[in-house]
Amino acid sequence: MNIYKNFINKKHSNKINEELLKPYFPWYYNKNQTSKDTSYMFHLFFKNSNVNSDYYYLIEPILKKLKFKNLLNVRANLCLKRPSKCSWHVDNFTKDLKHKTAIYYVNNNNGYTIFKNKKIKCEKNKIVIFDADQRHKAKVQTNTDARIVINFNYEYI
């Protein structure tokens, strides 16, 4: 697992934060984050070898820094402040789980990502990169209305 603070320059980080929090940004409802947990909103940037969003340009500075061979999926998640539950899961975008997951934190809040032996705080412009077979779950924030992360799943070089 690798953790990088100030992953992209401040200007790009602020632009991502501003755009994703604008009232017209297209968020979509999903009943469950994983299998049997709380609903959330998402925005799909990339899936099935295709760009799926007019806002793809926002994530390009992050993509330039990730060393990937094949991009599998990129999705922003928006969790609103409310009682919430997220199950342990892995990001299974390949059958053998031989790919990476990167979680980019868009905004500061008191939520975090939990791994077996570690908690990663939600700090703006931080990214955690790990093997996709590592079980993890989200802990929703209580101090801000929104917790926004962008998940990247990719095969690596």
C-alpha positions as CSV (number, residue, x, y, z in Angstrom):
1,M,0.0,0.0,0.0
2,N,1.2,3.5,-0.9
3,I,-0.2,6.7,0.4
4,Y,0.7,10.1,-1.3
5,K,-0.4,13.5,0.0
6,N,-0.6,16.4,-2.4
7,F,-0.9,13.9,-5.2
8,I,-1.7,16.5,-7.9
9,N,-1.1,20.3,-8.0
10,K,-3.4,22.4,-5.8
11,K,-5.0,24.1,-8.8
12,H,-6.2,20.7,-10.3
13,S,-7.2,19.4,-6.9
14,N,-9.3,22.5,-6.2
15,K,-10.9,22.3,-9.7
16,I,-12.0,18.7,-9.1
17,N,-13.4,19.6,-5.7
18,E,-15.3,22.6,-7.1
19,E,-16.8,20.8,-10.1
20,L,-18.0,17.8,-8.2
21,L,-19.8,20.0,-5.6
22,K,-21.6,22.2,-8.1
23,P,-25.4,21.8,-8.2
24,Y,-25.4,20.7,-11.9
25,F,-22.8,18.0,-11.6
26,P,-24.5,14.7,-12.7
27,W,-24.6,12.3,-9.8
28,Y,-26.6,9.1,-10.0
29,Y,-28.3,7.0,-7.3
30,N,-27.3,3.5,-6.5
31,K,-29.2,1.4,-3.8
32,N,-26.0,-0.1,-2.3
33,Q,-22.3,0.7,-2.2
34,T,-21.3,-2.9,-2.1
35,S,-23.7,-5.8,-1.5
36,K,-26.1,-5.1,1.4
37,D,-25.3,-1.6,2.7
38,T,-26.3,2.0,2.4
39,S,-27.2,3.8,-0.8
40,Y,-24.9,6.4,-2.3
41,M,-24.5,8.7,-5.4
42,F,-21.9,8.0,-8.1
43,H,-20.5,9.4,-11.3
44,L,-19.0,7.0,-13.8
45,F,-16.0,8.5,-15.6
46,F,-14.8,5.3,-17.3
47,K,-16.0,1.8,-17.8
48,N,-15.7,-1.1,-20.3
49,S,-12.8,0.6,-22.2
50,N,-14.8,3.7,-22.8
51,V,-14.9,7.2,-21.5
52,N,-18.4,7.6,-19.9
53,S,-18.4,11.3,-18.9
54,D,-18.1,14.8,-20.2
55,Y,-16.1,15.5,-17.0
56,Y,-13.3,13.0,-17.8
57,Y,-10.9,15.9,-18.3
58,L,-11.1,16.5,-14.5
59,I,-9.3,13.2,-13.7
60,E,-6.6,13.4,-16.4
61,P,-4.0,14.9,-14.0
62,I,-4.5,11.9,-11.7
63,L,-4.3,9.4,-14.5
64,K,-1.1,10.9,-15.8
65,K,0.5,10.1,-12.4
66,L,-0.8,6.5,-12.1
67,K,1.3,3.9,-13.8
68,F,-1.3,1.8,-15.6
69,K,-1.3,-0.5,-18.5
70,N,-5.1,-0.8,-18.8
71,L,-7.7,1.3,-17.2
72,L,-10.7,-0.8,-16.0
73,N,-13.0,1.6,-14.1
74,V,-13.1,5.1,-12.7
75,R,-16.0,6.2,-10.5
76,A,-16.6,9.0,-8.1
77,N,-18.6,8.2,-5.0
78,L,-20.6,10.7,-3.0
79,C,-21.7,9.8,0.5
80,L,-24.0,12.2,2.3
81,K,-23.9,12.8,6.0
82,R,-26.4,10.3,7.6
83,P,-26.4,7.0,9.3
84,S,-24.6,4.7,7.0
85,K,-23.0,1.3,6.7
86,C,-20.4,0.0,4.2
87,S,-19.5,-3.7,4.0
88,W,-16.0,-5.1,3.7
89,H,-15.3,-5.7,0.0
90,V,-12.7,-6.0,-2.7
91,D,-12.8,-4.2,-6.1
92,N,-13.2,-7.1,-8.4
93,F,-12.7,-5.8,-11.9
94,T,-10.6,-8.8,-13.0
95,K,-11.2,-12.4,-12.2
96,D,-7.9,-13.0,-10.6
97,L,-7.8,-9.6,-8.8
98,K,-4.4,-8.9,-10.3
99,H,-5.0,-5.1,-10.6
100,K,-4.7,-2.0,-8.5
101,T,-7.2,0.2,-6.8
102,A,-6.5,3.8,-6.0
103,I,-8.8,6.0,-3.9
104,Y,-8.4,9.7,-4.4
105,Y,-9.9,11.9,-1.7
106,V,-11.6,14.9,-3.1
107,N,-12.4,16.8,0.1
108,N,-11.5,16.9,3.8
109,N,-13.8,15.3,6.3
110,N,-13.6,13.0,9.3
111,G,-14.5,9.9,7.3
112,Y,-11.9,7.3,6.4
113,T,-11.1,4.1,4.5
114,I,-10.6,1.1,6.8
115,F,-8.2,-1.8,6.0
116,K,-7.5,-4.8,8.2
117,N,-4.6,-3.0,10.0
118,K,-5.0,0.6,9.0
119,K,-7.3,3.6,8.8
120,I,-6.8,6.2,6.0
121,K,-8.2,9.6,6.8
122,C,-10.1,11.5,4.1
123,E,-7.7,14.4,3.3
124,K,-8.1,16.5,0.2
125,N,-5.7,15.6,-2.6
126,K,-4.4,12.4,-1.0
127,I,-4.4,9.1,-2.8
128,V,-4.0,5.5,-1.5
129,I,-2.9,2.8,-3.9
130,F,-3.2,-0.8,-3.1
131,D,-3.7,-4.3,-4.5
132,A,-7.3,-4.9,-5.5
133,D,-7.5,-8.1,-3.4
134,Q,-7.2,-6.0,-0.1
135,R,-10.5,-5.9,1.7
136,H,-11.6,-2.4,2.7
137,K,-14.6,-0.4,3.6
138,A,-15.6,3.2,3.9
139,K,-16.5,5.0,7.2
140,V,-18.8,7.9,6.4
141,Q,-18.2,11.3,7.7
142,T,-20.1,13.2,10.4
143,N,-18.6,16.7,10.2
144,T,-19.4,17.7,6.6
145,D,-22.4,17.1,4.4
146,A,-20.4,15.3,1.6
147,R,-17.6,12.7,1.5
148,I,-16.3,12.4,-2.1
149,V,-13.7,10.0,-3.3
150,I,-12.7,8.9,-6.8
151,N,-12.0,5.2,-7.3
152,F,-9.5,4.1,-10.0
153,N,-9.2,0.4,-10.9
154,Y,-6.4,-0.5,-13.3
155,E,-4.0,-3.1,-14.5
156,Y,-0.5,-1.9,-13.8
157,I,2.8,-1.9,-15.6
